[in-house]
């Protein structure tokens, strides 16, 4: 069996409207739905361009500012991005068991770095 070397792919920070608490508070589900579809497509395109193979191993969140965000909220907001990664890898994200990391430093305008490869 040939193992694929891990590849890191930088994805954009997810739209704020995808944060679960924000979407519920605003009640604009149609706006969140459109943003999720665009974010999924953008993540798909970036992973396809990287030619990465394997499965999602790690997700590192680099926040755009020092606002307090719940870790579970960031994971939920990234769901559309995770689906885009799965689409690009042509697999079901049900099989993903990534490690989630929340970087201390901030990076404008924020980014999500995913590592894709084969687990040992």
C-alpha positions as CSV (number, residue, x, y, z in Angstrom):
1,X,0.0,0.0,0.0
2,X,1.4,3.4,-1.0
3,X,0.8,6.2,1.6
4,X,0.2,9.8,0.4
5,X,2.5,12.4,2.0
6,X,0.4,14.9,4.1
7,X,-0.5,18.1,2.2
8,X,-1.4,21.4,4.0
9,X,-4.1,23.5,2.2
10,X,-4.9,27.0,3.3
11,X,-8.7,27.7,3.2
12,X,-10.3,31.1,3.8
13,X,-12.0,31.9,7.1
14,X,-15.6,31.0,7.1
15,X,-18.3,33.7,6.7
16,X,-19.5,35.0,10.1
17,X,-23.1,34.2,9.2
18,X,-22.2,30.5,9.5
19,X,-21.5,30.7,13.2
20,X,-24.4,28.8,14.8
21,X,-25.3,31.4,17.5
22,X,-25.3,34.2,14.9
23,X,-27.5,32.4,12.4
24,X,-30.1,31.6,15.1
25,X,-30.1,35.1,16.5
26,X,-30.5,36.8,13.1
27,X,-33.0,34.3,11.6
28,X,-31.6,34.8,8.1
29,X,-31.3,31.1,7.2
30,X,-31.4,31.9,3.4
31,X,-28.4,34.1,3.7
32,X,-26.5,31.5,5.7
33,X,-27.5,28.9,3.2
34,X,-26.1,30.8,0.3
35,X,-22.9,31.6,2.2
36,X,-22.5,28.0,3.1
37,X,-22.8,26.9,-0.6
38,X,-20.2,29.5,-1.7
39,X,-17.8,28.5,1.1
40,X,-18.2,24.8,0.3
41,X,-17.5,25.6,-3.4
42,X,-14.4,27.7,-2.6
43,X,-12.9,25.0,-0.3
44,X,-13.6,22.4,-2.9
45,X,-11.7,24.4,-5.5
46,X,-8.7,25.0,-3.3
47,X,-8.4,21.3,-2.3
48,X,-8.8,20.2,-5.9
49,X,-6.1,22.6,-7.0
50,X,-3.7,21.2,-4.3
51,X,-4.1,17.7,-5.8
52,X,-4.2,16.3,-2.2
53,X,-5.2,12.7,-1.6
54,X,-6.2,10.8,1.5
55,X,-8.5,12.0,4.2
56,X,-8.8,15.0,6.4
57,X,-6.3,14.6,9.3
58,X,-6.1,18.0,11.0
59,X,-7.9,21.4,11.0
60,X,-6.1,24.5,12.4
61,X,-8.2,27.6,13.0
62,X,-6.3,30.9,12.8
63,X,-8.8,33.5,13.9
64,X,-9.0,36.9,12.3
65,X,-9.2,38.8,15.6
66,X,-9.2,38.3,19.4
67,X,-13.0,38.0,19.7
68,X,-14.0,35.1,21.9
69,X,-15.4,32.2,19.9
70,X,-16.5,28.8,21.1
71,X,-14.5,25.9,19.8
72,X,-17.6,24.0,19.0
73,X,-19.0,27.0,17.2
74,X,-16.0,27.2,14.9
75,X,-16.2,23.5,14.2
76,X,-19.9,23.9,13.3
77,X,-19.2,27.0,11.1
78,X,-16.6,25.0,9.2
79,X,-19.1,22.2,8.3
80,X,-19.6,23.6,4.8
81,X,-15.8,23.8,4.3
82,X,-15.5,20.2,5.6
83,X,-18.1,19.1,3.1
84,X,-16.2,20.9,0.3
85,X,-13.0,19.1,1.3
86,X,-14.9,15.7,1.2
87,X,-16.3,16.6,-2.2
88,X,-12.8,17.3,-3.5
89,X,-11.4,14.1,-2.1
90,X,-14.5,12.2,-3.4
91,X,-15.3,10.6,-0.1
92,X,-17.9,10.7,2.6
93,X,-16.9,13.0,5.5
94,X,-18.3,10.4,7.8
95,X,-14.9,8.8,7.8
96,X,-13.0,11.9,8.8
97,X,-11.7,12.0,12.4
98,X,-9.6,15.1,12.3
99,X,-7.7,16.7,15.1
100,X,-8.9,20.2,15.7
101,X,-6.4,22.9,16.7
102,X,-7.2,26.5,17.7
103,X,-4.1,28.7,17.1
104,X,-3.3,31.3,19.7
105,X,-2.1,33.9,17.2
106,X,-4.5,35.9,15.0
107,X,-4.0,36.2,11.2
108,X,-5.9,38.8,9.1
109,X,-8.3,38.0,7.5
110,X,-8.3,34.6,9.2
111,X,-7.7,31.2,7.7
112,X,-8.3,27.5,8.2
113,X,-5.4,25.2,7.4
114,X,-6.3,21.6,6.7
115,X,-3.8,18.7,6.5
116,X,-4.8,16.0,4.2
117,X,-3.1,12.6,3.8
118,X,-3.1,9.1,5.0
119,X,-3.0,8.2,8.7
120,X,-0.4,5.8,9.9
